[in-house]
Amino acid sequence: MKLVFLYHPVKNVKESLAFYRDTLGFEEAWREGEHTVALTLPNSDVRLMIEDEEADLSAGGVFLVDSVDDFYNENKNVLEFVKEPIDIPPGRYAIYKDISGNYLRIIDFTKEK
């Protein structure tokens, strides 16, 4: 598992993008529609992802795995998944909770291979 994003749910992507880009100086790396934007963090390979679709979930890391489906199938009986694997533009995505209730997101880039 490798940390690839810091996920921050936001109320308004446009306002949040202005804050992170214009106030903090982060550069936009990519966007998906009008609801998700990734920003490059200075001196880091990790990107900040802001999104307004999961505003009811807390911030946290997004970890790269070889296969979200394999991870899910190997752990579905021991981890509490709050979002089962779904398709996203670069691959697959899922969310589970740790033992303290923190949300951990996993992603694979299987569509980019």
N, C-alpha and C positions, 0 to 999 in steps of 0.2 A: 504494500500500500504506500502510495506517495501523495503528499499534500499538493494539490494543484490549484485550489481556489480557497479563499476565505469568503464564505457566503454571508451576505448581509441583507436580510429582508428590509424593504423600505416602503414607505407609504406612497411616495411619488417618485418614479424613476427620473423624470426630467429635473425636478428640483434637487434630487440627490446627486445626479450626474453633475449638475452645475457646482454643487458643493465639493465633491471629490476632485473634479477636474479643475475648476476655476479657483477654488480656495486652497485646496491641498496640492494641486499641481500634478495629479495622477493623469496618465494618458489613456485615452480610450483604446482598447485592444480590438474589441469586436462587440457586436450587439446581435441579439435575436429579437426581431420585431421591435415593439415599443415597450416590452416588459422586462427585458434582461440586457444588462450591459456588463462587460468585463473591462476592468481597468488594470493597467500595468503599474505595479508598485515599484518605486525606485529601488535599484540594487537587489532585486529579487526575481526568482522564476515563478513565484506564486502570484496569482492574480486575484484581485478583489472582484467578486461578482455581486452586483446589486440587482434585485428583482422585486417586483411587486406582486407576484403570484402566490407566494408562500408567506405572506406577511404575518400569518398566525403562528408560524414556526420561528424558533429562535435562530440566531446567528450560529455559525459553526464552520467546520472544515468540510471540504469536498475532496475525497480521496480517490485517486486513480487506482483501479484494479484491472486485471487482465480481462475478466468477464464478470459483469454484474450478475448475469444469470447464474453462473457457477457459484459465485459468492452467496447469492440468495439461496440457492438449492442446498448448499453445504451448511447454511446457518439459520434457515427459516424456523427450525424447531428450538433454537437456543437464543435467538435475538428477536426483539420486538420490532418488526418492520411496520412503519406507519405509511410507507408508500412502497408498494411492490414494484418490481422492475417495469419501466416504461421506455418507449422510444423517445429519443431526443435527437436533434440534428447530428451530433457527432457519434452517437452510439446508444447506450442504455444508461439508466439512472434509477436509483432507489434511495430510500431513507430509512434508517433504523435508529433506535434509542440505545444509549449506553445505560448502565445500571443506576445512574443519577438522573436520568430523564433528558440528557442532552441529545440533540439530534446530530447524527452522523450521516453524511451523504456520500454515496459512492457513485462513480461514473466510469464508463469505459469509452474508448474511442474506436469501437469496432467498425463503425461506418467509414472511418478514415483510412482503413487498411486496404 
